[in-house]
Amino acid sequence: MRYLGYETLIITQNGEAKMVAIDSHEYECQQETFALLKLIALGRREFEQGNYQIADAFFVEMDAEG
């Protein structure tokens, strides 16, 4: 076994990493980060496909609905 800091534990077999154990708080933080990265990727894809609206037009539309 090899320790990397306080929250991460890498379990090896014959010198090869086989399992990683991390602190539950660190896991939750990683999941939140992955979710944000996924949203960024989805937004970028939408933008590249032309699915966006100019901010001024968006706010005019929102004001009209409100």
C-alpha positions in Angstrom: 0.0 0.0 0.0 1.1 3.5 -0.7 -0.2 6.7 0.8 -0.7 9.9 -1.1 -1.5 12.7 1.4 -4.2 12.2 4.0 -7.2 11.5 1.8 -5.9 9.1 -0.8 -4.8 5.5 -0.6 -3.6 3.6 -3.6 -3.6 -0.2 -3.2 -1.1 -1.9 -5.5 -0.5 -5.5 -6.5 2.9 -6.4 -7.9 3.7 -2.6 -8.2 0.6 -1.9 -10.3 -2.3 0.3 -8.9 -5.4 -1.9 -8.5 -7.6 0.3 -6.4 -7.8 3.9 -5.1 -9.6 4.8 -1.9 -10.3 8.5 -1.3 -12.0 10.4 1.5 -15.8 10.7 1.1 -15.6 14.5 1.1 -13.0 14.4 -1.7 -15.2 12.0 -3.7 -18.1 14.4 -3.4 -16.0 17.3 -4.5 -14.7 15.3 -7.5 -18.3 14.4 -8.5 -19.3 18.1 -8.4 -16.3 19.0 -10.5 -17.2 16.3 -13.1 -20.8 17.6 -13.2 -19.6 21.1 -13.8 -17.2 20.0 -16.5 -20.0 18.0 -18.2 -22.2 21.2 -18.2 -19.4 23.2 -19.7 -18.9 20.5 -22.4 -22.7 20.5 -23.2 -22.8 24.3 -23.3 -19.8 24.4 -25.7 -21.5 21.8 -27.9 -24.7 23.8 -28.0 -22.8 26.9 -28.9 -20.8 25.2 -31.7 -24.2 24.0 -33.1 -25.5 27.5 -33.1 -28.0 27.0 -30.3 -27.5 30.2 -28.4 -29.0 33.6 -28.0 -27.4 37.1 -27.8 -27.6 38.3 -24.1 -29.4 41.5 -24.9 -32.1 39.6 -26.8 -32.4 37.1 -24.0 -32.9 39.8 -21.3 -35.5 41.6 -23.5 -37.4 38.4 -23.8 -37.2 37.7 -20.1 -38.4 41.2 -19.3 -41.3 40.7 -21.6 -42.3 37.4 -19.9 -41.9 38.8 -16.4 
